[in-house]
C-alpha cells in the first residue's frame, strides 16, 4: 500500500527521494597481532574518510562487523565507493573471509 506523504514528512522519515542507503561489512579475521589490528583500523578509517563515508560497528578477536554510510546528510555511498572498500578489504591479509553487502535502506532495512 503506497502512502501519499508530503515532501516534508518524506524528508523527516528518510523515505522516497530522501532515502539514505548504506552497506554492511562482515569479515572473519585470521590470526593477527595487536599491532596488525591497530594498523588495519587506522588504514581502514583513513580509507573510509577519504571516500567521505562514516562507519559504525565493532569487532572481536575473530570477527569485524560494521555498517558504512555517507558522511553527508541525505546522501548515500555509491556502488563505486562500495567496491573500493570491498577491494581494499579483500586485499588485506588480516582477513580469511570478507563479505560486503549490497546497498540497502539504512533506516528501514537494517
DSSP file (Angstrom, degrees, kcal/mol; ACC not computed):
  #  RESIDUE AA STRUCTURE BP1 BP2  ACC     N-H-->O    O-->H-N    N-H-->O    O-->H-N    TCO  KAPPA ALPHA  PHI   PSI    X-CA   Y-CA   Z-CA
    1    1 A X              0   0    0      0, 0.0     2,-0.3     0, 0.0     0, 0.0   0.000 360.0 360.0 360.0 118.2    0.0    0.0    0.0
    2    2 A X        -     0   0    0      1,-0.0     2,-0.5     2,-0.0     0, 0.0  -0.579 360.0-145.1 -82.1 144.4    1.6    3.3   -1.1
    3    3 A X        -     0   0    0     -2,-0.3     2,-1.0     2,-0.0    -1,-0.0  -0.917   8.3-136.0-112.1 133.1    1.2    6.2    1.2
    4    4 A X        +     0   0    0     -2,-0.5     2,-0.4     0, 0.0    -2,-0.0  -0.787  37.1 172.4 -87.1 106.8    0.8    9.8   -0.1
    5    5 A X        -     0   0    0     -2,-1.0    -2,-0.0     1,-0.0     2,-0.0  -0.889  33.3-109.8-117.9 147.3    3.2   11.7    2.2
    6    6 A X     >  -     0   0    0     -2,-0.4     4,-2.7     1,-0.1     5,-0.2  -0.288  31.7-110.8 -68.2 159.3    4.2   15.3    1.9
    7    7 A X  H  > S+     0   0    0      1,-0.2     4,-2.3     2,-0.2     5,-0.2   0.895 119.4  54.8 -56.9 -42.0    7.7   16.2    0.9
    8    8 A X  H  > S+     0   0    0      1,-0.2     4,-1.9     2,-0.2    -1,-0.2   0.902 110.6  44.4 -60.5 -43.1    8.4   17.5    4.5
    9    9 A X  H  > S+     0   0    0      2,-0.2     4,-2.2     1,-0.2    -2,-0.2   0.893 110.8  53.7 -71.0 -40.0    7.3   14.2    6.0
   10   10 A X  H  <>S+     0   0    0     -4,-2.7     5,-2.7     1,-0.2     4,-0.4   0.899 109.7  49.8 -59.2 -39.0    9.2   12.1    3.5
   11   11 A X  H ><5S+     0   0    0     -4,-2.3     3,-1.0    -5,-0.2    -2,-0.2   0.924 110.8  47.9 -66.1 -44.7   12.3   14.1    4.4
   12   12 A X  H 3<5S+     0   0    0     -4,-1.9    -1,-0.2     1,-0.2    -2,-0.2   0.841 116.7  43.9 -63.5 -33.6   11.8   13.6    8.1
   13   13 A X  T 3<5S-     0   0    0     -4,-2.2    -1,-0.2    -5,-0.1    -2,-0.2   0.389 106.9-125.5 -92.5   2.3   11.2    9.8    7.6
   14   14 A X  T < 5 +     0   0    0     -3,-1.0     6,-0.5    -4,-0.4     2,-0.2   0.920  66.4 133.6  51.6  47.3   14.2    9.5    5.1
   15   15 A X    > < +     0   0    0     -5,-2.7     3,-2.1     4,-0.2    -1,-0.2  -0.742  48.8   8.4-121.9 171.5   11.8    8.0    2.6
   16   16 A X  G >  S-     0   0    0      1,-0.3     3,-1.6    -2,-0.2    -9,-0.0  -0.390 136.9  -2.8  61.1-130.4   11.2    8.5   -1.1
   17   17 A X  G 3  S+     0   0    0      1,-0.3    -1,-0.3    -2,-0.1    -6,-0.0   0.577 136.1  59.7 -70.3  -7.6   13.8   10.7   -2.7
   18   18 A X  G <  S+     0   0    0     -3,-2.1    -1,-0.3    -8,-0.1    -2,-0.2   0.259  72.3 133.4-102.7  10.2   15.3   11.2    0.8
   19   19 A X    <   -     0   0    0     -3,-1.6     2,-0.5     1,-0.1    -4,-0.2  -0.408  46.0-148.1 -62.9 133.2   16.1    7.5    1.4
   20   20 A X        -     0   0    0     -6,-0.5    86,-3.0    -2,-0.1    87,-0.5  -0.908  12.5-159.0-107.2 130.3   19.6    7.0    2.7
   21   21 A X  E     +A  105   0A   0     -2,-0.5    56,-0.7    84,-0.3    49,-0.5  -0.725  17.5 159.7-108.7 157.6   21.5    3.9    1.7
   22   22 A X  E     -AB 104  69A   0     82,-2.2    82,-3.0    -2,-0.3     2,-0.3  -0.896  25.6-125.8-156.2-176.9   24.5    2.1    3.3
   23   23 A X  E     - B   0  68A   0     45,-1.9    45,-2.9    -2,-0.3     2,-0.3  -0.997  14.0-124.4-145.8 149.7   26.1   -1.3    3.3
   24   24 A X  E     - B   0  67A   0     78,-0.4    77,-3.1    -2,-0.3     2,-0.4  -0.631  16.1-158.0 -91.7 148.8   27.2   -3.9    5.8
   25   25 A X  E     +CB 100  66A   0     41,-2.8    41,-2.3    -2,-0.3     2,-0.4  -0.997  11.5 177.9-127.1 125.3   30.7   -5.3    6.1
   26   26 A X  E     +CB  99  65A   0     73,-3.0    73,-2.5    -2,-0.4     2,-0.4  -0.988   7.6 174.7-129.7 121.8   31.3   -8.7    7.8
   27   27 A X  E     -CB  98  64A   0     37,-2.6    37,-2.6    -2,-0.4     2,-0.5  -0.981  24.6-145.6-131.8 138.9   34.8  -10.1    7.9
   28   28 A X  E     -CB  97  63A   0     69,-2.4    68,-2.9    -2,-0.4    69,-1.7  -0.905  28.9-138.3-100.7 128.0   36.3  -13.2    9.6
   29   29 A X  E     -C   95   0A   0     33,-3.0    66,-0.3    -2,-0.5     2,-0.1  -0.506   4.2-140.0 -90.3 153.0   39.8  -12.5   10.8
   30   30 A X        -     0   0    0     64,-2.8     2,-0.2    -2,-0.2    -1,-0.1  -0.331  53.4 -62.1 -88.7-179.1   42.9  -14.7   10.6
   31   31 A X  S    S+     0   0    0     -2,-0.1     2,-0.3    64,-0.0    -1,-0.2  -0.515  73.6 163.7 -64.0 132.8   45.4  -14.9   13.4
   32   32 A X        -     0   0    0     -2,-0.2     2,-0.2    29,-0.1    -3,-0.0  -0.985  35.7-114.0-151.9 159.1   46.9  -11.5   13.9
   33   33 A X     >  -     0   0    0     -2,-0.3     4,-2.1     1,-0.1     5,-0.2  -0.491  33.9-110.5 -89.5 164.7   48.9   -9.4   16.4
   34   34 A X  H  > S+     0   0    0      1,-0.2     4,-2.5     2,-0.2     5,-0.2   0.883 120.6  53.7 -60.0 -39.6   47.6   -6.4   18.2
   35   35 A X  H  > S+     0   0    0      2,-0.2     4,-2.4     1,-0.2    -1,-0.2   0.904 106.9  50.6 -63.3 -43.0   49.9   -4.2   16.1
   36   36 A X  H  > S+     0   0    0      1,-0.2     4,-2.4     2,-0.2    -1,-0.2   0.911 111.9  48.2 -60.6 -42.6   48.5   -5.6   12.9
   37   37 A X  H  X S+     0   0    0     -4,-2.1     4,-2.6     2,-0.2    -2,-0.2   0.925 111.5  48.4 -66.1 -45.3   44.9   -5.0   14.0
   38   38 A X  H  X S+     0   0    0     -4,-2.5     4,-2.3     1,-0.2    -1,-0.2   0.892 112.1  50.1 -62.7 -39.4   45.7   -1.4   15.1
   39   39 A X  H  X S+     0   0    0     -4,-2.4     4,-2.4     2,-0.2    -1,-0.2   0.917 110.5  50.2 -63.9 -43.6   47.4   -0.7   11.8
   40   40 A X  H  X S+     0   0    0     -4,-2.4     4,-3.0     2,-0.2     5,-0.2   0.940 110.2  49.8 -58.7 -48.4   44.4   -2.2    9.9
   41   41 A X  H  X S+     0   0    0     -4,-2.6     4,-2.7     1,-0.2     5,-0.2   0.923 111.4  48.4 -59.3 -46.2   41.9    0.0   11.9
   42   42 A X  H  X S+     0   0    0     -4,-2.3     4,-2.1     1,-0.2    -1,-0.2   0.924 115.3  44.2 -60.2 -45.5   44.0    3.2   11.2
   43   43 A X  H  X S+     0   0    0     -4,-2.4     4,-2.4     2,-0.2    -2,-0.2   0.889 113.1  51.7 -67.6 -39.4   44.2    2.4    7.4
   44   44 A X  H  X S+     0   0    0     -4,-3.0     4,-2.8     2,-0.2     5,-0.2   0.926 110.3  48.0 -64.2 -45.4   40.5    1.4    7.2
   45   45 A X  H  X S+     0   0    0     -4,-2.7     4,-2.7    -5,-0.2     5,-0.2   0.914 111.3  51.1 -62.1 -42.2   39.4    4.7    8.9
   46   46 A X  H  X S+     0   0    0     -4,-2.1     4,-2.0    -5,-0.2    -2,-0.2   0.917 112.1  47.2 -59.8 -43.6   41.7    6.7    6.5
   47   47 A X  H  X S+     0   0    0     -4,-2.4     4,-1.0     2,-0.2    -2,-0.2   0.942 113.2  47.5 -63.5 -48.1   40.1    4.9    3.5
   48   48 A X  H ><>S+     0   0    0     -4,-2.8     5,-2.1     1,-0.2     3,-0.7   0.928 113.9  46.9 -60.5 -46.9   36.6    5.4    4.7
   49   49 A X  H ><5S+     0   0    0     -4,-2.7     3,-1.7     1,-0.2    -1,-0.2   0.841 105.6  59.4 -65.8 -33.1   37.1    9.0    5.4
   50   50 A X  H 3<5S+     0   0    0     -4,-2.0    -1,-0.2     1,-0.3    -2,-0.2   0.751 105.5  50.2 -66.7 -22.3   38.9    9.6    2.0
   51   51 A X  T <<5S-     0   0    0     -4,-1.0    -1,-0.3    -3,-0.7    -2,-0.2   0.327 119.1-113.9 -93.5   5.7   35.6    8.4    0.4
   52   52 A X  T < 5S+     0   0    0     -3,-1.7    19,-2.4     1,-0.2    20,-0.4   0.881  76.2 128.3  59.2  42.2   33.6   10.9    2.5
   53   53 A X  E   < -D   70   0A   0     -5,-2.1     2,-0.3    17,-0.3    17,-0.2  -0.767  48.4-145.3-118.0 165.0   31.9    8.0    4.3
   54   54 A X  E     -D   69   0A   0     15,-3.0    15,-2.3    -2,-0.3     2,-0.4  -0.940  11.6-155.6-129.4 157.1   31.5    7.1    8.0
   55   55 A X  E     -D   68   0A   0     -2,-0.3     2,-0.4    13,-0.2    13,-0.2  -0.972   9.3-174.3-135.5 144.5   31.4    3.7    9.7
   56   56 A X  E     +D   67   0A   0     11,-1.9    11,-2.6    -2,-0.4     2,-0.3  -0.995  38.1  80.5-135.6 144.1   30.0    2.2   12.8
   57   57 A X  E     -D   66   0A   0     -2,-0.4     2,-0.3     9,-0.3     9,-0.2  -0.994  50.8-119.9 159.0-158.4   30.5   -1.2   14.2
   58   58 A X  E     -D   65   0A   0      7,-2.5     7,-2.8    -2,-0.3     2,-0.3  -0.937  10.5-138.0-164.7-176.0   32.8   -3.3   16.2
   59   59 A X  E     -D   64   0A   0     -2,-0.3     5,-0.2     5,-0.2     2,-0.2  -0.971   2.6-159.4-152.7 164.7   35.0   -6.4   16.4
   60   60 A X        -     0   0    0      3,-2.7    -2,-0.0    -2,-0.3     5,-0.0  -0.599  55.3 -77.0-126.8-168.0   36.1   -9.3   18.4
   61   61 A X  S    S+     0   0    0     -2,-0.2   -29,-0.1     1,-0.2     3,-0.1   0.831 131.3  25.0 -64.0 -31.1   39.2  -11.5   18.1
   62   62 A X  S    S+     0   0    0      1,-0.1   -33,-3.0   -34,-0.1     2,-0.4   0.602 119.0  52.8-109.4 -14.5   37.7  -13.4   15.2
   63   63 A X  E     -B   28   0A   0    -35,-0.2    -3,-2.7    32,-0.0     2,-0.4  -0.957  47.3-169.1-135.3 141.8   35.1  -11.0   13.6
   64   64 A X  E     +BD  27  59A   0    -37,-2.6   -37,-2.6    -2,-0.4     2,-0.4  -0.978  20.2 172.2-127.8 117.2   35.0   -7.4   12.2
   65   65 A X  E     +BD  26  58A   0     -7,-2.8    -7,-2.5    -2,-0.4     2,-0.3  -0.980   6.5 148.4-128.1 137.0   31.5   -6.1   11.5
   66   66 A X  E     -BD  25  57A   0    -41,-2.3   -41,-2.8    -2,-0.4     2,-0.4  -0.967  35.8-130.1-155.5 170.7   30.4   -2.6   10.6
   67   67 A X  E     -BD  24  56A   0    -11,-2.6   -11,-1.9    -2,-0.3     2,-0.4  -0.998  22.3-152.2-129.2 134.6   27.9   -0.6    8.6
   68   68 A X  E     +BD  23  55A   0    -45,-2.9   -45,-1.9    -2,-0.4     2,-0.3  -0.907  21.1 161.4-115.1 131.0   29.0    2.2    6.2
   69   69 A X  E     -BD  22  54A   0    -15,-2.3   -15,-3.0    -2,-0.4   -47,-0.1  -0.857  43.9 -81.2-135.8 171.7   27.0    5.3    5.2
   70   70 A X  E     - D   0  53A   0    -49,-0.5   -17,-0.3     5,-0.5     5,-0.1  -0.413  25.7-136.2 -73.6 151.9   27.8    8.7    3.7
   71   71 A X  S    S+     0   0    0    -19,-2.4     2,-0.4    -2,-0.1   -18,-0.1   0.572  84.8  83.5 -81.3 -10.8   29.1   11.5    5.8
   72   72 A X  S >  S-     0   0    0    -20,-0.4     3,-1.5     1,-0.1    -2,-0.1  -0.769  90.0-108.8 -97.3 139.2   26.7   13.9    4.1
   73   73 A X  T 3  S+     0   0    0     -2,-0.4     3,-0.1     1,-0.3    -2,-0.1  -0.395 101.9   8.2 -64.7 138.8   23.1   14.2    5.2
   74   74 A X  T 3  S+     0   0    0      1,-0.2     2,-0.3   -56,-0.1    -1,-0.3   0.746 108.5 113.1  60.1  27.2   20.6   12.7    2.8
   75   75 A X    <   -     0   0    0     -3,-1.5    -5,-0.5    -5,-0.1     2,-0.3  -0.852  49.9-155.6-122.9 161.6   23.4   11.2    0.7
   76   76 A X        -     0   0    0     -2,-0.3   -54,-0.1   -56,-0.1    -7,-0.1  -0.940  27.1 -96.6-134.9 154.8   24.4    7.6    0.1
   77   77 A X        -     0   0    0    -56,-0.7     2,-0.2    -2,-0.3    -7,-0.1  -0.385  42.7-125.6 -64.1 150.3   27.6    5.7   -0.8
   78   78 A X     >  -     0   0    0      1,-0.1     4,-2.1    -2,-0.0     5,-0.1  -0.509  20.6-110.1 -90.4 166.8   27.9    4.9   -4.5
   79   79 A X  H  > S+     0   0    0      1,-0.2     4,-2.3     2,-0.2     5,-0.2   0.864 120.9  56.5 -62.8 -35.3   28.4    1.5   -5.9
   80   80 A X  H  > S+     0   0    0      2,-0.2     4,-2.0     1,-0.2    -1,-0.2   0.921 107.2  47.2 -62.4 -44.5   31.9    2.6   -6.9
   81   81 A X  H  > S+     0   0    0      2,-0.2     4,-2.1     1,-0.2    -2,-0.2   0.886 110.3  53.2 -64.5 -38.8   32.7    3.6   -3.2
   82   82 A X  H  X S+     0   0    0     -4,-2.1     4,-2.4     1,-0.2    -1,-0.2   0.908 110.0  48.2 -61.6 -42.3   31.3    0.2   -2.1
   83   83 A X  H  X S+     0   0    0     -4,-2.3     4,-2.9     2,-0.2     5,-0.2   0.857 107.1  55.6 -68.0 -35.7   33.6   -1.6   -4.5
   84   84 A X  H  X S+     0   0    0     -4,-2.0     4,-2.1     2,-0.2    -2,-0.2   0.937 111.4  44.4 -60.4 -46.9   36.6    0.5   -3.3
   85   85 A X  H  X S+     0   0    0     -4,-2.1     4,-2.5     2,-0.2    -2,-0.2   0.930 114.4  49.6 -62.7 -45.9   36.0   -0.7    0.3
   86   86 A X  H  X S+     0   0    0     -4,-2.4     4,-2.6     1,-0.2    -2,-0.2   0.930 111.6  47.2 -61.3 -47.6   35.4   -4.3   -0.8
   87   87 A X  H  X S+     0   0    0     -4,-2.9     4,-1.5     1,-0.2    -1,-0.2   0.894 112.2  50.4 -62.6 -39.7   38.6   -4.5   -2.9
   88   88 A X  H  < S+     0   0    0     -4,-2.1     4,-0.5    -5,-0.2    -1,-0.2   0.926 112.1  46.7 -65.5 -43.7   40.7   -3.0   -0.2
   89   89 A X  H >< S+     0   0    0     -4,-2.5     3,-1.2     1,-0.2     6,-0.2   0.904 110.1  53.5 -64.4 -40.7   39.3   -5.4    2.4
   90   90 A X  H 3< S+     0   0    0     -4,-2.6    -1,-0.2     1,-0.3    -2,-0.2   0.811 107.8  51.6 -63.7 -29.2   39.8   -8.4    0.1
   91   91 A X  T 3< S+     0   0    0     -4,-1.5     2,-0.5    -5,-0.2    -1,-0.3   0.548  87.9  99.5 -84.6  -6.5   43.5   -7.4   -0.4
   92   92 A X    X   -     0   0    0     -3,-1.2     3,-1.4    -4,-0.5    -4,-0.0  -0.709  64.4-151.2 -86.3 123.4   44.1   -7.2    3.4
   93   93 A X  T 3  S+     0   0    0     -2,-0.5    -1,-0.1     1,-0.3   -63,-0.1   0.555  85.8  79.1 -71.8  -6.9   45.9  -10.3    4.7
   94   94 A X  T 3  S+     0   0    0     -5,-0.1   -64,-2.8   -58,-0.1     2,-0.4   0.632  86.2  73.8 -74.3 -11.8   44.3   -9.9    8.2
   95   95 A X  E <   -C   29   0A   0     -3,-1.4   -66,-0.3   -66,-0.3     3,-0.1  -0.865  50.7-175.2-110.9 137.2   41.0  -11.4    6.9
   96   96 A X  E    S+     0   0A   0    -68,-2.9     2,-0.3    -2,-0.4   -67,-0.2   0.723  85.0  16.9 -89.4 -28.5   40.2  -15.0    6.0
   97   97 A X  E     -C   28   0A   0    -69,-1.7   -69,-2.4     2,-0.0     2,-0.4  -0.993  65.5-167.6-148.6 136.6   36.8  -14.1    4.6
   98   98 A X  E     -C   27   0A   0     -2,-0.3     2,-0.5   -71,-0.2   -71,-0.2  -0.994   4.4-178.8-129.9 128.5   35.2  -10.8    3.6
   99   99 A X  E     -C   26   0A   0    -73,-2.5   -73,-3.0    -2,-0.4     2,-0.6  -0.974   1.6-176.5-127.3 116.9   31.5  -10.1    2.9
  100  100 A X  E     -C   25   0A   0     -2,-0.5   -75,-0.2   -75,-0.2    -2,-0.0  -0.962  21.5-140.9-113.3 118.8   30.4   -6.7    1.7
  101  101 A X        -     0   0    0    -77,-3.1     2,-0.1    -2,-0.6     3,-0.1  -0.128  20.0 -96.0 -75.0 170.6   26.7   -6.4    1.4
  102  102 A X        -     0   0    0      1,-0.1   -78,-0.4   -79,-0.1     2,-0.3  -0.327  54.8 -77.8 -76.8 165.7   24.7   -4.6   -1.3
  103  103 A X        +     0   0    0    -80,-0.1     2,-0.3   -82,-0.1   -80,-0.2  -0.522  60.6 174.9 -67.8 128.5   23.4   -1.0   -0.7
  104  104 A X  E     -A   22   0A   0    -82,-3.0   -82,-2.2    -2,-0.3     2,-0.4  -0.894  44.3 -80.2-132.2 161.5   20.3   -1.1    1.5
  105  105 A X  E  >  -A   21   0A   0     -2,-0.3     4,-2.1   -84,-0.2     5,-0.3  -0.496  39.7-153.2 -62.0 115.3   18.0    1.4    3.1
  106  106 A X  T  4 S+     0   0    0    -86,-3.0    -1,-0.2    -2,-0.4   -85,-0.1   0.686  88.8  42.4 -70.8 -18.1   20.0    2.4    6.2
  107  107 A X  T  4 S+     0   0    0    -87,-0.5    -1,-0.2   -93,-0.2   -86,-0.1   0.677 128.0  21.2-101.5 -19.6   16.9    3.4    8.2
  108  108 A X  T  4 S+     0   0    0     -3,-0.3    -2,-0.2     2,-0.0    -1,-0.0   0.617 117.4  52.1-125.2 -17.5   14.5    0.6    7.4
  109  109 A X     <        0   0    0     -4,-2.1    -3,-0.1     1,-0.2    -2,-0.1   0.420 360.0 360.0-104.7   1.4   16.3   -2.5    6.2
  110  110 A X              0   0    0     -5,-0.3    -1,-0.2    -4,-0.1    -4,-0.1   0.503 360.0 360.0 -80.1 360.0   18.9   -2.9    8.9
